[in-house]
């Protein structure tokens, strides 16, 4: 990735397209390796977005729980 910041939806869509290109075959070994590496980057980015969302949900539910106890 070149410093770009994709949304979860953008990264997932690109990841799906990358996997489809790999599964279609026909790419050279070098092209396949570049696609694989990009797929790994995109998968990591998607995972990071999901973990961030989970943390935000945990923080909100914890805050709501704390408010209910008061």
Biopython code that builds the backbone (N, CA, C, O; Angstrom):
import numpy as np
from Bio.PDB.StructureBuilder import StructureBuilder

atoms = [
    (1, "UNK", "N", (0.836, -1.167, 0.000)),
    (1, "UNK", "CA", (0.000, 0.000, 0.000)),
    (1, "UNK", "C", (0.886, 1.237, 0.000)),
    (1, "UNK", "O", (1.942, 1.251, 0.632)),
    (2, "UNK", "N", (0.475, 2.228, -0.678)),
    (2, "UNK", "CA", (1.312, 3.413, -0.812)),
    (2, "UNK", "C", (0.783, 4.565, 0.034)),
    (2, "UNK", "O", (0.610, 5.675, -0.471)),
    (3, "UNK", "N", (0.529, 4.316, 1.294)),
    (3, "UNK", "CA", (0.062, 5.368, 2.174)),
    (3, "UNK", "C", (-1.412, 5.692, 2.024)),
    (3, "UNK", "O", (-1.935, 6.567, 2.715)),
    (4, "UNK", "N", (-2.088, 4.983, 1.114)),
    (4, "UNK", "CA", (-3.515, 5.232, 0.921)),
    (4, "UNK", "C", (-4.299, 4.693, 2.100)),
    (4, "UNK", "O", (-3.866, 3.748, 2.759)),
    (5, "UNK", "N", (-5.432, 5.279, 2.365)),
    (5, "UNK", "CA", (-6.285, 4.781, 3.434)),
    (5, "UNK", "C", (-7.647, 4.471, 2.838)),
    (5, "UNK", "O", (-8.444, 5.369, 2.565)),
    (6, "UNK", "N", (-7.893, 3.202, 2.643)),
    (6, "UNK", "CA", (-9.160, 2.756, 2.086)),
    (6, "UNK", "C", (-10.159, 2.510, 3.198)),
    (6, "UNK", "O", (-9.784, 2.155, 4.316)),
    (7, "UNK", "N", (-11.430, 2.701, 2.889)),
    (7, "UNK", "CA", (-12.461, 2.311, 3.833)),
    (7, "UNK", "C", (-12.521, 0.789, 3.854)),
    (7, "UNK", "O", (-11.931, 0.123, 3.002)),
    (8, "UNK", "N", (-13.230, 0.250, 4.822)),
    (8, "UNK", "CA", (-13.406, -1.200, 4.881)),
    (8, "UNK", "C", (-14.038, -1.705, 3.590)),
    (8, "UNK", "O", (-13.588, -2.698, 3.019)),
    (9, "UNK", "N", (-15.070, -1.028, 3.139)),
    (9, "UNK", "CA", (-15.796, -1.459, 1.948)),
    (9, "UNK", "C", (-14.912, -1.430, 0.707)),
    (9, "UNK", "O", (-14.970, -2.341, -0.118)),
    (10, "UNK", "N", (-14.092, -0.387, 0.572)),
    (10, "UNK", "CA", (-13.177, -0.287, -0.568)),
    (10, "UNK", "C", (-12.127, -1.396, -0.525)),
    (10, "UNK", "O", (-11.845, -2.034, -1.539)),
    (11, "UNK", "N", (-11.555, -1.616, 0.655)),
    (11, "UNK", "CA", (-10.529, -2.648, 0.800)),
    (11, "UNK", "C", (-11.113, -4.025, 0.540)),
    (11, "UNK", "O", (-10.474, -4.854, -0.108)),
    (12, "UNK", "N", (-12.301, -4.279, 1.028)),
    (12, "UNK", "CA", (-12.938, -5.582, 0.824)),
    (12, "UNK", "C", (-13.242, -5.811, -0.648)),
    (12, "UNK", "O", (-13.014, -6.905, -1.164)),
    (13, "UNK", "N", (-13.755, -4.792, -1.326)),
    (13, "UNK", "CA", (-14.064, -4.922, -2.753)),
    (13, "UNK", "C", (-12.795, -5.196, -3.562)),
    (13, "UNK", "O", (-12.799, -6.032, -4.466)),
    (14, "UNK", "N", (-11.718, -4.495, -3.235)),
    (14, "UNK", "CA", (-10.460, -4.729, -3.938)),
    (14, "UNK", "C", (-9.921, -6.122, -3.617)),
    (14, "UNK", "O", (-9.370, -6.793, -4.490)),
    (15, "UNK", "N", (-10.080, -6.552, -2.375)),
    (15, "UNK", "CA", (-9.637, -7.889, -1.992)),
    (15, "UNK", "C", (-10.401, -8.960, -2.768)),
    (15, "UNK", "O", (-9.804, -9.921, -3.253)),
    (16, "UNK", "N", (-11.700, -8.800, -2.884)),
    (16, "UNK", "CA", (-12.517, -9.755, -3.644)),
    (16, "UNK", "C", (-12.041, -9.805, -5.097)),
    (16, "UNK", "O", (-11.888, -10.885, -5.668)),
    (17, "UNK", "N", (-11.809, -8.627, -5.693)),
    (17, "UNK", "CA", (-11.346, -8.574, -7.081)),
    (17, "UNK", "C", (-9.968, -9.220, -7.226)),
    (17, "UNK", "O", (-9.696, -9.890, -8.223)),
    (18, "UNK", "N", (-9.114, -9.022, -6.246)),
    (18, "UNK", "CA", (-7.774, -9.609, -6.277)),
    (18, "UNK", "C", (-7.853, -11.123, -6.205)),
    (18, "UNK", "O", (-7.165, -11.818, -6.953)),
    (19, "UNK", "N", (-8.673, -11.632, -5.324)),
    (19, "UNK", "CA", (-8.849, -13.092, -5.201)),
    (19, "UNK", "C", (-9.416, -13.663, -6.493)),
    (19, "UNK", "O", (-8.979, -14.719, -6.950)),
    (20, "UNK", "N", (-10.375, -12.976, -7.077)),
    (20, "UNK", "CA", (-10.955, -13.448, -8.337)),
    (20, "UNK", "C", (-9.901, -13.514, -9.436)),
    (20, "UNK", "O", (-9.883, -14.456, -10.229)),
    (21, "UNK", "N", (-9.023, -12.514, -9.483)),
    (21, "UNK", "CA", (-7.947, -12.524, -10.482)),
    (21, "UNK", "C", (-6.999, -13.682, -10.249)),
    (21, "UNK", "O", (-6.565, -14.333, -11.199)),
    (22, "UNK", "N", (-6.673, -13.945, -8.989)),
    (22, "UNK", "CA", (-5.791, -15.079, -8.674)),
    (22, "UNK", "C", (-6.451, -16.400, -9.046)),
    (22, "UNK", "O", (-5.813, -17.275, -9.632)),
    (23, "UNK", "N", (-7.717, -16.541, -8.708)),
    (23, "UNK", "CA", (-8.427, -17.787, -8.986)),
    (23, "UNK", "C", (-8.628, -18.020, -10.476)),
    (23, "UNK", "O", (-8.713, -19.165, -10.918)),
    (24, "UNK", "N", (-8.704, -16.949, -11.250)),
    (24, "UNK", "CA", (-8.912, -17.077, -12.692)),
    (24, "UNK", "C", (-7.685, -17.671, -13.380)),
    (24, "UNK", "O", (-7.786, -18.265, -14.454)),
    (25, "UNK", "N", (-6.538, -17.501, -12.751)),
    (25, "UNK", "CA", (-5.306, -18.019, -13.348)),
    (25, "UNK", "C", (-4.856, -17.151, -14.512)),
    (25, "UNK", "O", (-5.420, -16.089, -14.775)),
    (26, "UNK", "N", (-3.847, -17.619, -15.191)),
    (26, "UNK", "CA", (-3.352, -16.905, -16.360)),
    (26, "UNK", "C", (-2.316, -15.844, -16.063)),
    (26, "UNK", "O", (-1.697, -15.317, -16.988)),
    (27, "UNK", "N", (-2.112, -15.518, -14.811)),
    (27, "UNK", "CA", (-1.101, -14.517, -14.462)),
    (27, "UNK", "C", (0.260, -15.202, -14.386)),
    (27, "UNK", "O", (0.363, -16.395, -14.098)),
    (28, "UNK", "N", (1.289, -14.425, -14.650)),
    (28, "UNK", "CA", (2.639, -14.960, -14.503)),
    (28, "UNK", "C", (2.922, -15.174, -13.016)),
    (28, "UNK", "O", (2.170, -14.707, -12.160)),
    (29, "UNK", "N", (3.975, -15.860, -12.729)),
    (29, "UNK", "CA", (4.359, -16.088, -11.332)),
    (29, "UNK", "C", (4.579, -14.758, -10.620)),
    (29, "UNK", "O", (4.119, -14.573, -9.494)),
    (30, "UNK", "N", (5.272, -13.840, -11.264)),
    (30, "UNK", "CA", (5.546, -12.535, -10.651)),
    (30, "UNK", "C", (4.249, -11.766, -10.409)),
    (30, "UNK", "O", (4.069, -11.173, -9.346)),
    (31, "UNK", "N", (3.352, -11.774, -11.382)),
    (31, "UNK", "CA", (2.065, -11.102, -11.215)),
    (31, "UNK", "C", (1.258, -11.741, -10.084)),
    (31, "UNK", "O", (0.626, -11.048, -9.287)),
    (32, "UNK", "N", (1.292, -13.063, -10.028)),
    (32, "UNK", "CA", (0.571, -13.782, -8.972)),
    (32, "UNK", "C", (1.119, -13.431, -7.604)),
    (32, "UNK", "O", (0.351, -13.249, -6.660)),
    (33, "UNK", "N", (2.424, -13.334, -7.481)),
    (33, "UNK", "CA", (3.037, -12.966, -6.200)),
    (33, "UNK", "C", (2.628, -11.550, -5.794)),
    (33, "UNK", "O", (2.339, -11.298, -4.624)),
    (34, "UNK", "N", (2.604, -10.631, -6.750)),
    (34, "UNK", "CA", (2.194, -9.257, -6.439)),
    (34, "UNK", "C", (0.726, -9.213, -6.026)),
    (34, "UNK", "O", (0.358, -8.486, -5.103)),
    (35, "UNK", "N", (-0.107, -9.988, -6.708)),
    (35, "UNK", "CA", (-1.520, -10.057, -6.332)),
    (35, "UNK", "C", (-1.669, -10.631, -4.931)),
    (35, "UNK", "O", (-2.450, -10.122, -4.127)),
    (36, "UNK", "N", (-0.917, -11.692, -4.639)),
    (36, "UNK", "CA", (-0.974, -12.315, -3.310)),
    (36, "UNK", "C", (-0.564, -11.315, -2.231)),
    (36, "UNK", "O", (-1.230, -11.193, -1.203)),
    (37, "UNK", "N", (0.530, -10.605, -2.469)),
    (37, "UNK", "CA", (1.007, -9.621, -1.489)),
    (37, "UNK", "C", (-0.024, -8.517, -1.279)),
    (37, "UNK", "O", (-0.267, -8.093, -0.149)),
    (38, "UNK", "N", (-0.629, -8.053, -2.373)),
    (38, "UNK", "CA", (-1.658, -7.016, -2.244)),
    (38, "UNK", "C", (-2.859, -7.559, -1.479)),
    (38, "UNK", "O", (-3.449, -6.862, -0.653)),
    (39, "UNK", "N", (-3.213, -8.801, -1.762)),
    (39, "UNK", "CA", (-4.310, -9.432, -1.028)),
    (39, "UNK", "C", (-4.028, -9.500, 0.461)),
    (39, "UNK", "O", (-4.919, -9.256, 1.275)),
    (40, "UNK", "N", (-2.796, -9.830, 0.822)),
    (40, "UNK", "CA", (-2.414, -9.864, 2.242)),
    (40, "UNK", "C", (-2.545, -8.483, 2.874)),
    (40, "UNK", "O", (-3.048, -8.354, 3.990)),
    (41, "UNK", "N", (-2.098, -7.461, 2.169)),
    (41, "UNK", "CA", (-2.221, -6.093, 2.681)),
    (41, "UNK", "C", (-3.683, -5.719, 2.883)),
    (41, "UNK", "O", (-4.055, -5.146, 3.907)),
    (42, "UNK", "N", (-4.499, -6.048, 1.900)),
    (42, "UNK", "CA", (-5.918, -5.711, 1.986)),
    (42, "UNK", "C", (-6.605, -6.485, 3.104)),
    (42, "UNK", "O", (-7.441, -5.933, 3.820)),
    (43, "UNK", "N", (-6.257, -7.765, 3.257)),
    (43, "UNK", "CA", (-6.844, -8.562, 4.337)),
    (43, "UNK", "C", (-6.458, -7.981, 5.694)),
    (43, "UNK", "O", (-7.289, -7.913, 6.601)),
    (44, "UNK", "N", (-5.204, -7.563, 5.836)),
    (44, "UNK", "CA", (-4.761, -6.940, 7.088)),
    (44, "UNK", "C", (-5.518, -5.644, 7.352)),
    (44, "UNK", "O", (-5.903, -5.361, 8.487)),
    (45, "UNK", "N", (-5.729, -4.863, 6.304)),
    (45, "UNK", "CA", (-6.457, -3.605, 6.452)),
    (45, "UNK", "C", (-7.907, -3.872, 6.858)),
    (45, "UNK", "O", (-8.441, -3.196, 7.738)),
    (46, "UNK", "N", (-8.538, -4.847, 6.222)),
    (46, "UNK", "CA", (-9.914, -5.201, 6.596)),
    (46, "UNK", "C", (-9.973, -5.642, 8.051)),
    (46, "UNK", "O", (-10.870, -5.239, 8.792)),
    (47, "UNK", "N", (-9.019, -6.468, 8.458)),
    (47, "UNK", "CA", (-8.981, -6.941, 9.843)),
    (47, "UNK", "C", (-8.813, -5.772, 10.812)),
    (47, "UNK", "O", (-9.443, -5.735, 11.870)),
    (48, "UNK", "N", (-7.970, -4.832, 10.446)),
    (48, "UNK", "CA", (-7.756, -3.652, 11.290)),
    (48, "UNK", "C", (-9.040, -2.829, 11.435)),
    (48, "UNK", "O", (-9.374, -2.366, 12.526)),
    (49, "UNK", "N", (-9.746, -2.656, 10.328)),
    (49, "UNK", "CA", (-11.029, -1.935, 10.386)),
    (49, "UNK", "C", (-12.012, -2.667, 11.301)),
    (49, "UNK", "O", (-12.690, -2.040, 12.116)),
    (50, "UNK", "N", (-12.087, -3.980, 11.167)),
    (50, "UNK", "CA", (-13.020, -4.760, 11.983)),
    (50, "UNK", "C", (-12.652, -4.707, 13.463)),
    (50, "UNK", "O", (-13.528, -4.581, 14.318)),
    (51, "UNK", "N", (-11.364, -4.803, 13.765)),
    (51, "UNK", "CA", (-10.931, -4.710, 15.160)),
    (51, "UNK", "C", (-11.252, -3.336, 15.741)),
    (51, "UNK", "O", (-11.661, -3.226, 16.897)),
    (52, "UNK", "N", (-11.067, -2.293, 14.938)),
    (52, "UNK", "CA", (-11.410, -0.945, 15.392)),
    (52, "UNK", "C", (-12.894, -0.818, 15.682)),
    (52, "UNK", "O", (-13.293, -0.197, 16.667)),
    (53, "UNK", "N", (-13.698, -1.400, 14.830)),
    (53, "UNK", "CA", (-15.152, -1.355, 15.035)),
    (53, "UNK", "C", (-15.538, -2.117, 16.298)),
    (53, "UNK", "O", (-16.387, -1.663, 17.066)),
    (54, "UNK", "N", (-14.913, -3.279, 16.514)),
    (54, "UNK", "CA", (-15.194, -4.056, 17.733)),
    (54, "UNK", "C", (-14.847, -3.269, 18.979)),
    (54, "UNK", "O", (-15.604, -3.263, 19.950)),
    (55, "UNK", "N", (-13.697, -2.604, 18.953)),
    (55, "UNK", "CA", (-13.274, -1.811, 20.105)),
    (55, "UNK", "C", (-14.248, -0.667, 20.371)),
    (55, "UNK", "O", (-14.574, -0.378, 21.522)),
    (56, "UNK", "N", (-14.706, -0.023, 19.314)),
    (56, "UNK", "CA", (-15.670, 1.062, 19.486)),
    (56, "UNK", "C", (-16.970, 0.541, 20.078)),
    (56, "UNK", "O", (-17.564, 1.184, 20.944)),
    (57, "UNK", "N", (-17.414, -0.623, 19.614)),
    (57, "UNK", "CA", (-18.637, -1.213, 20.163)),
    (57, "UNK", "C", (-18.454, -1.594, 21.626)),
    (57, "UNK", "O", (-19.341, -1.360, 22.448)),
    (58, "UNK", "N", (-17.303, -2.182, 21.952)),
    (58, "UNK", "CA", (-17.034, -2.537, 23.353)),
    (58, "UNK", "C", (-17.039, -1.304, 24.237)),
    (58, "UNK", "O", (-17.601, -1.317, 25.332)),
    (59, "UNK", "N", (-16.411, -0.241, 23.759)),
    (59, "UNK", "CA", (-16.357, 1.001, 24.547)),
    (59, "UNK", "C", (-17.761, 1.566, 24.755)),
    (59, "UNK", "O", (-18.097, 2.023, 25.847)),
    (60, "UNK", "N", (-18.563, 1.531, 23.719)),
    (60, "UNK", "CA", (-19.930, 2.055, 23.840)),
    (60, "UNK", "C", (-20.778, 1.206, 24.773)),
    (60, "UNK", "O", (-21.518, 1.739, 25.600)),
    (61, "UNK", "N", (-20.673, -0.111, 24.644)),
    (61, "UNK", "CA", (-21.497, -0.966, 25.498)),
    (61, "UNK", "C", (-21.008, -0.890, 26.943)),
    (61, "UNK", "O", (-21.811, -0.965, 27.873)),
    (62, "UNK", "N", (-19.705, -0.741, 27.134)),
    (62, "UNK", "CA", (-19.187, -0.585, 28.495)),
    (62, "UNK", "C", (-19.652, 0.731, 29.099)),
    (62, "UNK", "O", (-20.012, 0.782, 30.275)),
    (63, "UNK", "N", (-19.647, 1.795, 28.305)),
    (63, "UNK", "CA", (-20.103, 3.100, 28.800)),
    (63, "UNK", "C", (-21.589, 3.053, 29.113)),
    (63, "UNK", "O", (-22.033, 3.610, 30.117)),
    (64, "UNK", "N", (-22.359, 2.391, 28.259)),
    (64, "UNK", "CA", (-23.796, 2.273, 28.509)),
    (64, "UNK", "C", (-24.067, 1.448, 29.758)),
    (64, "UNK", "O", (-24.988, 1.749, 30.517)),
    (65, "UNK", "N", (-23.279, 0.426, 29.967)),
    (65, "UNK", "CA", (-23.415, -0.417, 31.151)),
    (65, "UNK", "C", (-23.088, 0.380, 32.408)),
    (65, "UNK", "O", (-23.775, 0.265, 33.423)),
    (66, "UNK", "N", (-22.026, 1.193, 32.333)),
    (66, "UNK", "CA", (-21.653, 2.034, 33.465)),
    (66, "UNK", "C", (-22.746, 3.053, 33.780)),
    (66, "UNK", "O", (-23.030, 3.330, 34.946)),
    (67, "UNK", "N", (-23.359, 3.609, 32.729)),
    (67, "UNK", "CA", (-24.449, 4.580, 32.924)),
    (67, "UNK", "C", (-25.648, 3.922, 33.587)),
    (67, "UNK", "O", (-26.316, 4.542, 34.414)),
    (68, "UNK", "N", (-25.930, 2.667, 33.232)),
    (68, "UNK", "CA", (-27.060, 1.949, 33.806)),
    (68, "UNK", "C", (-26.852, 1.663, 35.282)),
    (68, "UNK", "O", (-27.818, 1.562, 36.038)),
    (69, "UNK", "N", (-25.599, 1.531, 35.699)),
    (69, "UNK", "CA", (-25.312, 1.220, 37.102)),
    (69, "UNK", "C", (-25.434, 2.423, 37.998)),
    (69, "UNK", "O", (-25.572, 2.275, 39.212)),
    (70, "UNK", "N", (-25.386, 3.622, 37.428)),
    (70, "UNK", "CA", (-25.450, 4.846, 38.254)),
    (70, "UNK", "C", (-26.830, 5.139, 38.759)),
    (70, "UNK", "O", (-27.032, 6.130, 39.462)),
]
sb = StructureBuilder()
sb.init_structure("model")
sb.init_model(0)
sb.init_chain("A")
sb.init_seg("    ")
for serial, (resi, resn, name, xyz) in enumerate(atoms, 1):
    if name == "N":
        sb.init_residue(resn, " ", resi, " ")
    sb.init_atom(name, np.array(xyz, "f"), 0.0, 1.0, " ", f" {name:<3s}", serial, name[0])
structure = sb.get_structure()
